[in-house]
Amino acid sequence: MPPVDVLVIGGGLAGWRAAEAAVKAGASVALVANGAGNSPDIHAINVPVGADDSVDLFMEDTLRSGRGGCERELVEVLCRESVKLAEEFPFDRNQDGSYKLLQPLGCSVPRCVSIDHKIGAWALAKIRRELDGKVQLIKGRVTALSFNSQLSAFNFQLGDVDAAGEVRSVVIATGGWCGKYEFSDNPPELRGDGIDMAVKLGAATRDMDAVQYEPTVALAPEQLRCIPVITTMLFEGATFRNKDGEEFLRDKHANKDEVSRAIFAEVKAGRGVDGGVWFDATGVPAEILDSVYADTVGRYAAAGVDIHKEPMLVAPAPHTSLGGLVIDARCRVLKPDGSPIPGLFAAGEVVGGIHGFNRIGGNAGTETLVFGKIAGEQAAKGELG
Ligand SMILES: Cc1cc2nc3c(=O)[nH]c(=O)nc-3n(C[C@H](O)[C@H](O)[C@H](O)COP(=O)(O)OP(=O)(O)OC[C@H]3O[C@@H](n4cnc5c(N)ncnc54)[C@H](O)[C@@H]3O)c2cc1C
């Protein structure tokens, strides 16, 4: 590989966003990925653009939901910088010009914006189009990353092949590790590789036992197993029911972790169905189901389930890694003593400390866009960002 200024490892939204920012800053960039990751599935992201919302309220919700595990400085960056996304992305609006907003679990007001209900795929396609021909794309799994102090450059290994090349800075954007679990909505290539590689270069990690469960992941029918159903439906009339059809968990302001715990408690008490419970969207108005949740309606219809009339069988499943690499507000990867590792940056789900021990729905997508951009800009500057 010819020498490049910035190597991005990971082809999700954090990685492509970093590549975009680095190219804009004038750096030569290569991006290596072994799959698409979770980002194409991002339905909506949090941006505090509602009439009753503010950066302060967004911060308050994020810190409260994180249950004491959030790094305040990173949350400040997330919430403050998120507002700029509204200048950059044409989020869907209502006829009166106001933003179309969904309310995710953990937010005290509706805050999730989207573009055609597929902001992840939309943003990825946009960035990739803009960077066409400007980024060297490499397909494959990076299996090792090392630093050659004589050359002042990183080398990496692709599968079994040593792809040594001179790379000034590296952005690790390899996502989380929930693909390691058998029942998870993540693809299997998400195994925490980037964390392993960075640790071998001296990086610190945090909260490696913290994993967010998505409460509503399909158990059946078989062809839909492991595909999640979005929980914003709870604010539009969906309910949880046990094997006897009784509604439980009426608190619409519960967080994802509380909802998952309530489901596990119901199953443990013998009131579950095949290890899960019913998620019943029959109370959601048909016009909302058919517009906002058309993908879910279509997916279930193709599997022979009409969710206007029948409930969905779901169970909580590992969904997002909350722990990961320790970074500062410039996305520099830090060592256990708090000093940065020269040339090493990280963004996205591979990072810990932003969501604490419980992530608000919609905050992960915002994180990839906000911190991916910072990581790319800093990596383009070189050694210490
Ligand atoms: C089904 C689903 C729906 C979701 N919906 C939402 C939502 O609506 N809103 C929201 O905010 N969040 C949502 N999330 C969470 C969100 O998708 C992720 O947190 C986010 O996409 C992470 O982005 P990322 O770029 O950090 O990682 P990913 O998008 O997961 O990308 C990681 C990349 O790294 C690559 N990679 C990994 N290891 C290696 C290696 N060794 N060598 C080379 N490449 C490697 C992968 O192939 C991939 O390209 C959802 C998650 C899931 C699973």
The ligand as an ORCA input file, in Angstrom:
! r2SCAN-3c Opt
* xyz 0 1
  C     -30.087     -3.301     14.515
  C     -29.530     -2.056     15.123
  C     -30.251     -0.868     15.032
  C     -29.712      0.290     15.594
  N     -30.429      1.437     15.492
  C     -29.926      2.572     16.025
  C     -30.657      3.797     15.904
  O     -31.733      3.875     15.324
  N     -30.080      4.904     16.456
  C     -28.864      4.886     17.089
  O     -28.405      5.923     17.549
  N     -28.160      3.731     17.196
  C     -28.658      2.588     16.680
  N     -27.937      1.423     16.803
  C     -26.554      1.473     17.324
  C     -25.605      1.939     16.204
  O     -25.968      1.260     15.011
  C     -24.127      1.654     16.468
  O     -23.745      1.992     17.770
  C     -23.284      2.465     15.462
  O     -23.692      2.148     14.145
  C     -21.807      2.168     15.620
  O     -21.143      2.759     14.539
  P     -19.593      2.488     14.320
  O     -19.219      3.185     13.062
  O     -18.871      2.798     15.569
  O     -19.499      0.919     14.145
  P     -20.171     -0.047     13.019
  O     -21.199      0.673     12.209
  O     -20.587     -1.248     13.732
  O     -18.939     -0.306     12.053
  C     -17.795     -0.998     12.474
  C     -16.939     -1.250     11.251
  O     -15.684     -1.799     11.639
  C     -15.400     -2.918     10.806
  N     -14.457     -3.789     11.497
  C     -14.573     -4.376     12.719
  N     -13.453     -5.082     13.002
  C     -12.623     -4.914     11.925
  C     -11.317     -5.385     11.606
  N     -10.621     -6.149     12.437
  N     -10.769     -5.046     10.414
  C     -11.454     -4.257      9.529
  N     -12.692     -3.781      9.794
  C     -13.258     -4.109     10.970
  C     -16.766     -3.519     10.547
  O     -16.765     -4.399      9.470
  C     -17.544     -2.235     10.263
  O     -17.270     -1.778      8.953
  C     -28.467      0.258     16.270
  C     -27.753     -0.944     16.360
  C     -28.282     -2.094     15.800
  C     -27.522     -3.371     15.928
*
